[in-house]
Amino acid sequence: MTVAQAQQLLDKSLEENPVAVFAVHVTGEVSVSSVALSLHDRTCMVIEKDGKFAAAAGC
């Protein structure tokens, strides 16, 4: 899944249920290279032991 696809999924889910709390589990590597990921107020990122974020310069 690309970051753009993940952002669309978060945006759509928030639209459908604006009071929900979203928990995103990261079990692998999230690579952000050209689009910034903008989490909403009620989104929690849970990074598992082997999970990591890798962002390119400018993101």
CHARMM-style PDB file with segment names, atoms N, HN, CA, C and O in Angstrom:
ATOM      1  N   MET     1       0.843  -1.172   0.000  1.00  0.00      PROA
ATOM      2  CA  MET     1       0.000   0.000   0.000  1.00  0.00      PROA
ATOM      3  C   MET     1       0.888   1.235   0.000  1.00  0.00      PROA
ATOM      4  O   MET     1       1.842   1.327   0.773  1.00  0.00      PROA
ATOM      5  N   THR     2       0.572   2.165  -0.857  1.00  0.00      PROA
ATOM      6  HN  THR     2      -0.203   2.090  -1.485  1.00  0.00      PROA
ATOM      7  CA  THR     2       1.346   3.401  -0.892  1.00  0.00      PROA
ATOM      8  C   THR     2       0.867   4.346   0.208  1.00  0.00      PROA
ATOM      9  O   THR     2      -0.199   4.149   0.791  1.00  0.00      PROA
ATOM     10  N   VAL     3       1.665   5.366   0.480  1.00  0.00      PROA
ATOM     11  HN  VAL     3       2.532   5.526   0.007  1.00  0.00      PROA
ATOM     12  CA  VAL     3       1.269   6.356   1.481  1.00  0.00      PROA
ATOM     13  C   VAL     3       0.000   7.075   1.028  1.00  0.00      PROA
ATOM     14  O   VAL     3      -0.875   7.361   1.846  1.00  0.00      PROA
ATOM     15  N   ALA     4      -0.106   7.367  -0.262  1.00  0.00      PROA
ATOM     16  HN  ALA     4       0.604   7.135  -0.926  1.00  0.00      PROA
ATOM     17  CA  ALA     4      -1.309   8.031  -0.782  1.00  0.00      PROA
ATOM     18  C   ALA     4      -2.542   7.158  -0.556  1.00  0.00      PROA
ATOM     19  O   ALA     4      -3.600   7.667  -0.184  1.00  0.00      PROA
ATOM     20  N   GLN     5      -2.416   5.844  -0.777  1.00  0.00      PROA
ATOM     21  HN  GLN     5      -1.557   5.430  -1.079  1.00  0.00      PROA
ATOM     22  CA  GLN     5      -3.532   4.935  -0.544  1.00  0.00      PROA
ATOM     23  C   GLN     5      -3.881   4.871   0.943  1.00  0.00      PROA
ATOM     24  O   GLN     5      -5.055   4.847   1.310  1.00  0.00      PROA
ATOM     25  N   ALA     6      -2.862   4.844   1.786  1.00  0.00      PROA
ATOM     26  HN  ALA     6      -1.908   4.864   1.487  1.00  0.00      PROA
ATOM     27  CA  ALA     6      -3.099   4.826   3.229  1.00  0.00      PROA
ATOM     28  C   ALA     6      -3.802   6.104   3.668  1.00  0.00      PROA
ATOM     29  O   ALA     6      -4.711   6.061   4.498  1.00  0.00      PROA
ATOM     30  N   GLN     7      -3.383   7.247   3.111  1.00  0.00      PROA
ATOM     31  HN  GLN     7      -2.645   7.282   2.437  1.00  0.00      PROA
ATOM     32  CA  GLN     7      -4.015   8.526   3.461  1.00  0.00      PROA
ATOM     33  C   GLN     7      -5.476   8.527   3.032  1.00  0.00      PROA
ATOM     34  O   GLN     7      -6.338   8.991   3.779  1.00  0.00      PROA
ATOM     35  N   GLN     8      -5.768   8.012   1.835  1.00  0.00      PROA
ATOM     36  HN  GLN     8      -5.068   7.635   1.228  1.00  0.00      PROA
ATOM     37  CA  GLN     8      -7.151   7.941   1.359  1.00  0.00      PROA
ATOM     38  C   GLN     8      -7.992   7.066   2.276  1.00  0.00      PROA
ATOM     39  O   GLN     8      -9.139   7.398   2.574  1.00  0.00      PROA
ATOM     40  N   LEU     9      -7.430   5.953   2.720  1.00  0.00      PROA
ATOM     41  HN  LEU     9      -6.498   5.683   2.477  1.00  0.00      PROA
ATOM     42  CA  LEU     9      -8.145   5.052   3.621  1.00  0.00      PROA
ATOM     43  C   LEU     9      -8.432   5.735   4.954  1.00  0.00      PROA
ATOM     44  O   LEU     9      -9.546   5.635   5.469  1.00  0.00      PROA
ATOM     45  N   LEU    10      -7.445   6.426   5.518  1.00  0.00      PROA
ATOM     46  HN  LEU    10      -6.540   6.507   5.100  1.00  0.00      PROA
ATOM     47  CA  LEU    10      -7.662   7.154   6.772  1.00  0.00      PROA
ATOM     48  C   LEU    10      -8.715   8.243   6.597  1.00  0.00      PROA
ATOM     49  O   LEU    10      -9.598   8.392   7.442  1.00  0.00      PROA
ATOM     50  N   ASP    11      -8.629   9.005   5.510  1.00  0.00      PROA
ATOM     51  HN  ASP    11      -7.911   8.884   4.824  1.00  0.00      PROA
ATOM     52  CA  ASP    11      -9.584  10.087   5.262  1.00  0.00      PROA
ATOM     53  C   ASP    11     -11.002   9.551   5.101  1.00  0.00      PROA
ATOM     54  O   ASP    11     -11.947  10.109   5.659  1.00  0.00      PROA
ATOM     55  N   LYS    12     -11.152   8.462   4.335  1.00  0.00      PROA
ATOM     56  HN  LYS    12     -10.385   8.009   3.881  1.00  0.00      PROA
ATOM     57  CA  LYS    12     -12.475   7.869   4.098  1.00  0.00      PROA
ATOM     58  C   LYS    12     -13.046   7.317   5.397  1.00  0.00      PROA
ATOM     59  O   LYS    12     -14.231   7.496   5.680  1.00  0.00      PROA
ATOM     60  N   SER    13     -12.214   6.650   6.186  1.00  0.00      PROA
ATOM     61  HN  SER    13     -11.251   6.504   5.956  1.00  0.00      PROA
ATOM     62  CA  SER    13     -12.677   6.088   7.452  1.00  0.00      PROA
ATOM     63  C   SER    13     -13.114   7.189   8.411  1.00  0.00      PROA
ATOM     64  O   SER    13     -14.116   7.038   9.109  1.00  0.00      PROA
ATOM     65  N   LEU    14     -12.380   8.284   8.452  1.00  0.00      PROA
ATOM     66  HN  LEU    14     -11.566   8.407   7.884  1.00  0.00      PROA
ATOM     67  CA  LEU    14     -12.743   9.410   9.313  1.00  0.00      PROA
ATOM     68  C   LEU    14     -14.055  10.039   8.850  1.00  0.00      PROA
ATOM     69  O   LEU    14     -14.879  10.441   9.672  1.00  0.00      PROA
ATOM     70  N   GLU    15     -14.249  10.125   7.532  1.00  0.00      PROA
ATOM     71  HN  GLU    15     -13.580   9.799   6.864  1.00  0.00      PROA
ATOM     72  CA  GLU    15     -15.493  10.666   6.982  1.00  0.00      PROA
ATOM     73  C   GLU    15     -16.678   9.807   7.396  1.00  0.00      PROA
ATOM     74  O   GLU    15     -17.727  10.326   7.776  1.00  0.00      PROA
ATOM     75  N   GLU    16     -16.507   8.480   7.320  1.00  0.00      PROA
ATOM     76  HN  GLU    16     -15.655   8.058   7.010  1.00  0.00      PROA
ATOM     77  CA  GLU    16     -17.586   7.553   7.638  1.00  0.00      PROA
ATOM     78  C   GLU    16     -17.893   7.515   9.132  1.00  0.00      PROA
ATOM     79  O   GLU    16     -19.040   7.297   9.521  1.00  0.00      PROA
ATOM     80  N   ASN    17     -16.889   7.724   9.964  1.00  0.00      PROA
ATOM     81  HN  ASN    17     -15.957   7.901   9.647  1.00  0.00      PROA
ATOM     82  CA  ASN    17     -17.089   7.658  11.408  1.00  0.00      PROA
ATOM     83  C   ASN    17     -16.189   8.691  12.086  1.00  0.00      PROA
ATOM     84  O   ASN    17     -15.094   8.356  12.538  1.00  0.00      PROA
ATOM     85  N   PRO    18     -16.645   9.948  12.161  1.00  0.00      PROA
ATOM     86  CA  PRO    18     -15.792  11.032  12.655  1.00  0.00      PROA
ATOM     87  C   PRO    18     -15.416  10.957  14.132  1.00  0.00      PROA
ATOM     88  O   PRO    18     -14.513  11.675  14.561  1.00  0.00      PROA
ATOM     89  N   VAL    19     -16.075  10.116  14.922  1.00  0.00      PROA
ATOM     90  HN  VAL    19     -16.809   9.532  14.574  1.00  0.00      PROA
ATOM     91  CA  VAL    19     -15.734  10.031  16.352  1.00  0.00      PROA
ATOM     92  C   VAL    19     -14.895   8.799  16.676  1.00  0.00      PROA
ATOM     93  O   VAL    19     -14.556   8.566  17.836  1.00  0.00      PROA
ATOM     94  N   ALA    20     -14.562   8.019  15.668  1.00  0.00      PROA
ATOM     95  HN  ALA    20     -14.838   8.208  14.726  1.00  0.00      PROA
ATOM     96  CA  ALA    20     -13.793   6.793  15.898  1.00  0.00      PROA
ATOM     97  C   ALA    20     -12.342   7.109  16.248  1.00  0.00      PROA
ATOM     98  O   ALA    20     -11.810   8.163  15.901  1.00  0.00      PROA
ATOM     99  N   VAL    21     -11.729   6.170  16.940  1.00  0.00      PROA
ATOM    100  HN  VAL    21     -12.161   5.314  17.222  1.00  0.00      PROA
ATOM    101  CA  VAL    21     -10.295   6.223  17.207  1.00  0.00      PROA
ATOM    102  C   VAL    21      -9.668   5.124  16.363  1.00  0.00      PROA
ATOM    103  O   VAL    21     -10.080   3.966  16.443  1.00  0.00      PROA
ATOM    104  N   PHE    22      -8.679   5.477  15.560  1.00  0.00      PROA
ATOM    105  HN  PHE    22      -8.344   6.417  15.495  1.00  0.00      PROA
ATOM    106  CA  PHE    22      -8.050   4.518  14.669  1.00  0.00      PROA
ATOM    107  C   PHE    22      -6.700   4.102  15.230  1.00  0.00      PROA
ATOM    108  O   PHE    22      -5.884   4.946  15.602  1.00  0.00      PROA
ATOM    109  N   ALA    23      -6.472   2.805  15.289  1.00  0.00      PROA
ATOM    110  HN  ALA    23      -7.134   2.119  14.987  1.00  0.00      PROA
ATOM    111  CA  ALA    23      -5.181   2.273  15.726  1.00  0.00      PROA
ATOM    112  C   ALA    23      -4.522   1.619  14.521  1.00  0.00      PROA
ATOM    113  O   ALA    23      -5.071   0.689  13.930  1.00  0.00      PROA
ATOM    114  N   VAL    24      -3.353   2.106  14.165  1.00  0.00      PROA
ATOM    115  HN  VAL    24      -2.907   2.862  14.646  1.00  0.00      PROA
ATOM    116  CA  VAL    24      -2.616   1.584  13.020  1.00  0.00      PROA
ATOM    117  C   VAL    24      -1.403   0.835  13.556  1.00  0.00      PROA
ATOM    118  O   VAL    24      -0.550   1.420  14.224  1.00  0.00      PROA
ATOM    119  N   HSD    25      -1.327  -0.460  13.263  1.00  0.00      PROA
ATOM    120  HN  HSD    25      -2.020  -0.936  12.721  1.00  0.00      PROA
ATOM    121  CA  HSD    25      -0.197  -1.276  13.708  1.00  0.00      PROA
ATOM    122  C   HSD    25       0.826  -1.371  12.583  1.00  0.00      PROA
ATOM    123  O   HSD    25       0.494  -1.772  11.468  1.00  0.00      PROA
ATOM    124  N   VAL    26       2.048  -1.007  12.873  1.00  0.00      PROA
ATOM    125  HN  VAL    26       2.317  -0.681  13.779  1.00  0.00      PROA
ATOM    126  CA  VAL    26       3.133  -1.083  11.898  1.00  0.00      PROA
ATOM    127  C   VAL    26       3.994  -2.282  12.272  1.00  0.00      PROA
ATOM    128  O   VAL    26       4.628  -2.300  13.327  1.00  0.00      PROA
ATOM    129  N   THR    27       4.008  -3.284  11.394  1.00  0.00      PROA
ATOM    130  HN  THR    27       3.493  -3.269  10.537  1.00  0.00      PROA
ATOM    131  CA  THR    27       4.780  -4.490  11.679  1.00  0.00      PROA
ATOM    132  C   THR    27       6.001  -4.620  10.781  1.00  0.00      PROA
ATOM    133  O   THR    27       6.881  -5.437  11.053  1.00  0.00      PROA
ATOM    134  N   GLY    28       6.068  -3.846   9.741  1.00  0.00      PROA
ATOM    135  HN  GLY    28       5.353  -3.183   9.520  1.00  0.00      PROA
ATOM    136  CA  GLY    28       7.209  -3.881   8.826  1.00  0.00      PROA
ATOM    137  C   GLY    28       7.798  -2.496   8.698  1.00  0.00      PROA
ATOM    138  O   GLY    28       7.891  -1.764   9.683  1.00  0.00      PROA
ATOM    139  N   GLU    29       8.193  -2.134   7.507  1.00  0.00      PROA
ATOM    140  HN  GLU    29       8.117  -2.729   6.707  1.00  0.00      PROA
ATOM    141  CA  GLU    29       8.765  -0.812   7.264  1.00  0.00      PROA
ATOM    142  C   GLU    29       7.792   0.039   6.469  1.00  0.00      PROA
ATOM    143  O   GLU    29       7.268  -0.402   5.447  1.00  0.00      PROA
ATOM    144  N   VAL    30       7.548   1.252   6.933  1.00  0.00      PROA
ATOM    145  HN  VAL    30       7.973   1.611   7.763  1.00  0.00      PROA
ATOM    146  CA  VAL    30       6.758   2.227   6.199  1.00  0.00      PROA
ATOM    147  C   VAL    30       7.754   3.189   5.574  1.00  0.00      PROA
ATOM    148  O   VAL    30       8.494   3.874   6.279  1.00  0.00      PROA
ATOM    149  N   SER    31       7.769   3.237   4.260  1.00  0.00      PROA
ATOM    150  HN  SER    31       7.168   2.681   3.687  1.00  0.00      PROA
ATOM    151  CA  SER    31       8.699   4.098   3.536  1.00  0.00      PROA
ATOM    152  C   SER    31       7.927   5.264   2.932  1.00  0.00      PROA
ATOM    153  O   SER    31       7.044   5.067   2.097  1.00  0.00      PROA
ATOM    154  N   VAL    32       8.261   6.468   3.353  1.00  0.00      PROA
ATOM    155  HN  VAL    32       8.979   6.628   4.031  1.00  0.00      PROA
ATOM    156  CA  VAL    32       7.596   7.673   2.861  1.00  0.00      PROA
ATOM    157  C   VAL    32       8.610   8.421   2.011  1.00  0.00      PROA
ATOM    158  O   VAL    32       9.612   8.920   2.523  1.00  0.00      PROA
ATOM    159  N   SER    33       8.343   8.500   0.694  1.00  0.00      PROA
ATOM    160  HN  SER    33       7.529   8.095   0.278  1.00  0.00      PROA
ATOM    161  CA  SER    33       9.352   9.098  -0.180  1.00  0.00      PROA
ATOM    162  C   SER    33       8.895  10.359  -0.896  1.00  0.00      PROA
ATOM    163  O   SER    33       9.725  11.207  -1.224  1.00  0.00      PROA
ATOM    164  N   SER    34       7.592  10.507  -1.150  1.00  0.00      PROA
ATOM    165  HN  SER    34       6.918   9.818  -0.884  1.00  0.00      PROA
ATOM    166  CA  SER    34       7.191  11.693  -1.906  1.00  0.00      PROA
ATOM    167  C   SER    34       5.921  12.352  -1.389  1.00  0.00      PROA
ATOM    168  O   SER    34       5.618  13.482  -1.772  1.00  0.00      PROA
ATOM    169  N   VAL    35       5.182  11.678  -0.538  1.00  0.00      PROA
ATOM    170  HN  VAL    35       5.429  10.760  -0.227  1.00  0.00      PROA
ATOM    171  CA  VAL    35       3.929  12.227  -0.019  1.00  0.00      PROA
ATOM    172  C   VAL    35       3.956  12.125   1.493  1.00  0.00      PROA
ATOM    173  O   VAL    35       4.211  11.058   2.050  1.00  0.00      PROA
ATOM    174  N   ALA    36       3.695  13.222   2.141  1.00  0.00      PROA
ATOM    175  HN  ALA    36       3.487  14.089   1.689  1.00  0.00      PROA
ATOM    176  CA  ALA    36       3.657  13.186   3.611  1.00  0.00      PROA
ATOM    177  C   ALA    36       2.383  12.487   4.079  1.00  0.00      PROA
ATOM    178  O   ALA    36       1.325  12.657   3.473  1.00  0.00      PROA
ATOM    179  N   LEU    37       2.478  11.705   5.153  1.00  0.00      PROA
ATOM    180  HN  LEU    37       3.338  11.567   5.645  1.00  0.00      PROA
ATOM    181  CA  LEU    37       1.328  11.034   5.745  1.00  0.00      PROA
ATOM    182  C   LEU    37       0.810  11.925   6.858  1.00  0.00      PROA
ATOM    183  O   LEU    37       1.539  12.229   7.803  1.00  0.00      PROA
ATOM    184  N   SER    38      -0.442  12.345   6.753  1.00  0.00      PROA
ATOM    185  HN  SER    38      -1.033  12.098   5.986  1.00  0.00      PROA
ATOM    186  CA  SER    38      -1.032  13.267   7.718  1.00  0.00      PROA
ATOM    187  C   SER    38      -2.057  12.523   8.561  1.00  0.00      PROA
ATOM    188  O   SER    38      -3.174  12.265   8.113  1.00  0.00      PROA
ATOM    189  N   LEU    39      -1.672  12.182   9.775  1.00  0.00      PROA
ATOM    190  HN  LEU    39      -0.765  12.392  10.139  1.00  0.00      PROA
ATOM    191  CA  LEU    39      -2.571  11.451  10.658  1.00  0.00      PROA
ATOM    192  C   LEU    39      -3.594  12.399  11.259  1.00  0.00      PROA
ATOM    193  O   LEU    39      -3.311  13.579  11.466  1.00  0.00      PROA
ATOM    194  N   HSD    40      -4.775  11.884  11.537  1.00  0.00      PROA
ATOM    195  HN  HSD    40      -5.004  10.925  11.369  1.00  0.00      PROA
ATOM    196  CA  HSD    40      -5.832  12.676  12.142  1.00  0.00      PROA
ATOM    197  C   HSD    40      -5.692  12.665  13.664  1.00  0.00      PROA
ATOM    198  O   HSD    40      -4.932  11.872  14.220  1.00  0.00      PROA
ATOM    199  N   ASP    41      -6.425  13.545  14.323  1.00  0.00      PROA
ATOM    200  HN  ASP    41      -7.042  14.190  13.872  1.00  0.00      PROA
ATOM    201  CA  ASP    41      -6.344  13.682  15.778  1.00  0.00      PROA
ATOM    202  C   ASP    41      -6.575  12.373  16.523  1.00  0.00      PROA
ATOM    203  O   ASP    41      -5.966  12.143  17.568  1.00  0.00      PROA
ATOM    204  N   ARG    42      -7.424  11.533  16.013  1.00  0.00      PROA
ATOM    205  HN  ARG    42      -7.919  11.719  15.164  1.00  0.00      PROA
ATOM    206  CA  ARG    42      -7.787  10.303  16.717  1.00  0.00      PROA
ATOM    207  C   ARG    42      -7.128   9.068  16.106  1.00  0.00      PROA
ATOM    208  O   ARG    42      -7.726   7.992  16.078  1.00  0.00      PROA
ATOM    209  N   THR    43      -5.919   9.220  15.625  1.00  0.00      PROA
ATOM    210  HN  THR    43      -5.433  10.094  15.648  1.00  0.00      PROA
ATOM    211  CA  THR    43      -5.185   8.101  15.050  1.00  0.00      PROA
ATOM    212  C   THR    43      -3.967   7.807  15.908  1.00  0.00      PROA
ATOM    213  O   THR    43      -3.155   8.692  16.177  1.00  0.00      PROA
ATOM    214  N   CYS    44      -3.847   6.561  16.333  1.00  0.00      PROA
ATOM    215  HN  CYS    44      -4.507   5.842  16.115  1.00  0.00      PROA
ATOM    216  CA  CYS    44      -2.701   6.130  17.134  1.00  0.00      PROA
ATOM    217  C   CYS    44      -1.844   5.200  16.291  1.00  0.00      PROA
ATOM    218  O   CYS    44      -2.359   4.277  15.660  1.00  0.00      PROA
ATOM    219  N   MET    45      -0.551   5.437  16.277  1.00  0.00      PROA
ATOM    220  HN  MET    45      -0.132   6.187  16.789  1.00  0.00      PROA
ATOM    221  CA  MET    45       0.376   4.565  15.572  1.00  0.00      PROA
ATOM    222  C   MET    45       1.044   3.661  16.595  1.00  0.00      PROA
ATOM    223  O   MET    45       1.662   4.140  17.546  1.00  0.00      PROA
ATOM    224  N   VAL    46       0.921   2.370  16.402  1.00  0.00      PROA
ATOM    225  HN  VAL    46       0.420   1.980  15.629  1.00  0.00      PROA
ATOM    226  CA  VAL    46       1.572   1.389  17.262  1.00  0.00      PROA
ATOM    227  C   VAL    46       2.667   0.740  16.430  1.00  0.00      PROA
ATOM    228  O   VAL    46       2.385   0.006  15.483  1.00  0.00      PROA
ATOM    229  N   ILE    47       3.904   1.011  16.783  1.00  0.00      PROA
ATOM    230  HN  ILE    47       4.133   1.608  17.552  1.00  0.00      PROA
ATOM    231  CA  ILE    47       5.024   0.463  16.023  1.00  0.00      PROA
ATOM    232  C   ILE    47       5.536  -0.766  16.764  1.00  0.00      PROA
ATOM    233  O   ILE    47       6.077  -0.663  17.865  1.00  0.00      PROA
ATOM    234  N   GLU    48       5.358  -1.919  16.150  1.00  0.00      PROA
ATOM    235  HN  GLU    48       4.919  -2.002  15.255  1.00  0.00      PROA
ATOM    236  CA  GLU    48       5.781  -3.172  16.763  1.00  0.00      PROA
ATOM    237  C   GLU    48       7.304  -3.231  16.859  1.00  0.00      PROA
ATOM    238  O   GLU    48       7.999  -2.373  16.315  1.00  0.00      PROA
ATOM    239  N   LYS    49       7.809  -4.226  17.539  1.00  0.00      PROA
ATOM    240  HN  LYS    49       7.244  -4.923  17.981  1.00  0.00      PROA
ATOM    241  CA  LYS    49       9.244  -4.358  17.805  1.00  0.00      PROA
ATOM    242  C   LYS    49      10.098  -4.236  16.544  1.00  0.00      PROA
ATOM    243  O   LYS    49      11.137  -3.576  16.565  1.00  0.00      PROA
ATOM    244  N   ASP    50       9.675  -4.860  15.454  1.00  0.00      PROA
ATOM    245  HN  ASP    50       8.831  -5.396  15.437  1.00  0.00      PROA
ATOM    246  CA  ASP    50      10.456  -4.833  14.215  1.00  0.00      PROA
ATOM    247  C   ASP    50       9.976  -3.764  13.230  1.00  0.00      PROA
ATOM    248  O   ASP    50      10.496  -3.678  12.118  1.00  0.00      PROA
ATOM    249  N   GLY    51       9.003  -2.957  13.619  1.00  0.00      PROA
ATOM    250  HN  GLY    51       8.580  -3.026  14.523  1.00  0.00      PROA
ATOM    251  CA  GLY    51       8.466  -1.936  12.727  1.00  0.00      PROA
ATOM    252  C   GLY    51       9.337  -0.693  12.709  1.00  0.00      PROA
ATOM    253  O   GLY    51      10.023  -0.383  13.683  1.00  0.00      PROA
ATOM    254  N   LYS    52       9.298   0.022  11.577  1.00  0.00      PROA
ATOM    255  HN  LYS    52       8.740  -0.229  10.786  1.00  0.00      PROA
ATOM    256  CA  LYS    52      10.056   1.276  11.504  1.00  0.00      PROA
ATOM    257  C   LYS    52       9.515   2.158  10.385  1.00  0.00      PROA
ATOM    258  O   LYS    52       8.856   1.684   9.459  1.00  0.00      PROA
ATOM    259  N   PHE    53       9.809   3.455  10.493  1.00  0.00      PROA
ATOM    260  HN  PHE    53      10.344   3.840  11.245  1.00  0.00      PROA
ATOM    261  CA  PHE    53       9.473   4.435   9.470  1.00  0.00      PROA
ATOM    262  C   PHE    53      10.760   4.890   8.804  1.00  0.00      PROA
ATOM    263  O   PHE    53      11.770   5.104   9.474  1.00  0.00      PROA
ATOM    264  N   ALA    54      10.725   5.037   7.500  1.00  0.00      PROA
ATOM    265  HN  ALA    54       9.904   4.863   6.956  1.00  0.00      PROA
ATOM    266  CA  ALA    54      11.871   5.567   6.761  1.00  0.00      PROA
ATOM    267  C   ALA    54      11.338   6.666   5.854  1.00  0.00      PROA
ATOM    268  O   ALA    54      10.610   6.385   4.901  1.00  0.00      PROA
ATOM    269  N   ALA    55      11.693   7.914   6.142  1.00  0.00      PROA
ATOM    270  HN  ALA    55      12.284   8.142   6.916  1.00  0.00      PROA
ATOM    271  CA  ALA    55      11.202   9.045   5.357  1.00  0.00      PROA
ATOM    272  C   ALA    55      12.336   9.679   4.566  1.00  0.00      PROA
ATOM    273  O   ALA    55      13.445   9.859   5.070  1.00  0.00      PROA
ATOM    274  N   ALA    56      12.036  10.013   3.325  1.00  0.00      PROA
ATOM    275  HN  ALA    56      11.135   9.867   2.915  1.00  0.00      PROA
ATOM    276  CA  ALA    56      13.007  10.706   2.481  1.00  0.00      PROA
ATOM    277  C   ALA    56      13.063  12.176   2.891  1.00  0.00      PROA
ATOM    278  O   ALA    56      12.152  12.671   3.554  1.00  0.00      PROA
ATOM    279  N   ALA    57      14.103  12.857   2.509  1.00  0.00      PROA
ATOM    280  HN  ALA    57      14.843  12.455   1.970  1.00  0.00      PROA
ATOM    281  CA  ALA    57      14.236  14.288   2.803  1.00  0.00      PROA
ATOM    282  C   ALA    57      13.051  15.040   2.212  1.00  0.00      PROA
ATOM    283  O   ALA    57      12.655  14.781   1.075  1.00  0.00      PROA
ATOM    284  N   GLY    58      12.491  15.956   2.965  1.00  0.00      PROA
ATOM    285  HN  GLY    58      12.812  16.166   3.888  1.00  0.00      PROA
ATOM    286  CA  GLY    58      11.376  16.759   2.492  1.00  0.00      PROA
ATOM    287  C   GLY    58      10.008  16.209   2.828  1.00  0.00      PROA
ATOM    288  O   GLY    58       8.998  16.842   2.522  1.00  0.00      PROA
ATOM    289  N   CYS    59       9.952  15.050   3.449  1.00  0.00      PROA
ATOM    290  HN  CYS    59      10.772  14.535   3.698  1.00  0.00      PROA
ATOM    291  CA  CYS    59       8.658  14.467   3.826  1.00  0.00      PROA
ATOM    292  C   CYS    59       8.433  14.605   5.310  1.00  0.00      PROA
ATOM    293  OT1 CYS    59       7.399  14.175   5.820  1.00  0.00      PROA
TER     294      CYS     59
END
